[in-house]
Amino acid sequence: MSASLSTLASSAPSAIWVIGLLGWSVAITSAQDSSAPEQAQKIAEVIDSELPLKDFFPRPRVQGKFTDLKQAKFPVVDAHSHFFNRLRHDPDQLKAFVELMDRNNIALCVSLDGRLGSRLEEHMKYLWTDYRNRFAIYANVDWVGSGSRDKPESWSCHQPGFSRHTVMQLEEAAKKGISGVKVFKSFGLAYRNPDGSLIQVDDPRFDAIW
């Protein structure tokens, strides 16, 4: 690439040089500047030199209007939160998070890792005892259950009556105020059948759940 740029630089010193460097464009405009060929040659040498990604720190040159927002103008809903995975039911962290919500004008957060059964009961108690109107909770289907994670044939989802039992749990959760069901991407990408194949998201065994 340096050879071609050098050729261009020597043959057309008054041109507009536009050279792409890792997705960045460097534009050199010169109508009278005799140094344009030298500048083009230097850029060509940079392109040809080894530039590991770890050493690539581009500096933005565009300067636009900057607005330092301290909070949302209107009350907002954070529709994607994981309060069990992130806070592990720590009451002090929850209190600090609610204070953060107040500072940023976040009216409501949706917790997507409520699970079902006793874990759901614990999650509801954790979020709703003091902040009932600040959190919505989504339940999750427990495909593995009491089975061994490295033995799909032992998972709850492969046992008779799984769908019926799950439907009953979801109905009970809805009565208690649970807003919906979060399906993690592991369903379809990680959970497997006893023969080792991936469980299909449209597996008819689970139609009753949906």
Residue pairs with C-beta under 8 A, 6 or more apart in sequence:
1 44
1 47
1 48
2 41
2 44
2 45
2 47
2 48
5 19
5 40
5 41
5 43
5 44
5 47
6 40
6 41
6 44
8 15
8 17
8 40
9 17
9 36
9 37
9 38
9 40
9 41
9 44
10 37
13 30
13 34
13 36
13 37
14 30
14 31
14 32
14 36
15 30
15 36
16 27
16 28
16 29
16 30
17 26
17 27
17 28
17 29
17 30
17 36
17 39
17 40
17 43
18 25
18 26
18 27
19 25
19 26
19 28
19 40
19 43
19 44
19 47
21 43
21 46
21 47
22 51
22 56
22 58
24 58
26 43
28 36
28 39
28 40
28 43
30 36
30 39
70 103
70 104
71 103
71 104
71 105
72 104
72 105
72 106
73 105
74 105
75 105
75 106
75 107
76 105
76 106
76 107
77 106
77 107
77 108
77 109
77 110
78 101
78 106
78 108
78 109
78 110
79 110
80 110
80 112
81 109
81 110
81 111
81 112
82 111
82 112
82 113
83 94
83 97
83 109
83 111
83 113
83 123
83 126
83 127
83 135
84 111
84 113
84 114
84 115
84 119
84 123
85 113
87 93
87 94
87 97
89 122
89 123
89 126
91 126
94 126
94 127
94 131
98 131
98 134
100 106
101 107
101 109
101 134
107 134
108 133
108 134
108 135
108 136
109 134
109 135
109 136
110 135
110 136
110 137
110 138
110 179
111 123
111 127
111 135
111 136
111 137
111 138
112 138
112 140
112 182
113 123
113 138
113 140
113 182
114 120
114 123
114 124
114 137
114 138
114 139
114 140
114 173
114 178
114 182
115 123
115 139
115 140
115 142
116 139
116 140
116 141
116 142
116 166
116 169
116 170
116 173
117 142
117 169
120 137
120 139
120 173
120 178
123 137
124 137
124 176
124 177
124 178
127 134
127 135
127 137
128 135
128 137
128 177
136 179
137 177
137 178
137 179
138 178
138 179
138 180
138 181
138 182
139 169
139 170
139 173
139 178
139 180
139 181
139 182
140 181
140 182
140 183
140 184
141 166
141 181
141 183
141 187
141 209
142 156
143 155
143 156
143 157
143 187
143 191
143 199
144 155
144 156
144 157
144 191
145 155
145 156
145 157
145 159
146 156
147 154
147 155
147 156
148 154
152 158
152 191
152 192
152 193
152 194
152 196
153 194
155 191
156 162
157 191
157 199
157 205
157 206
158 193
158 194
162 205
163 205
163 206
163 207
163 208
163 209
164 208
166 208
166 209
167 208
167 209
170 178
170 181
170 209
187 199
187 201
188 198
188 199
188 200
188 201
189 198
190 198
191 198
191 199
192 198
192 199
193 199
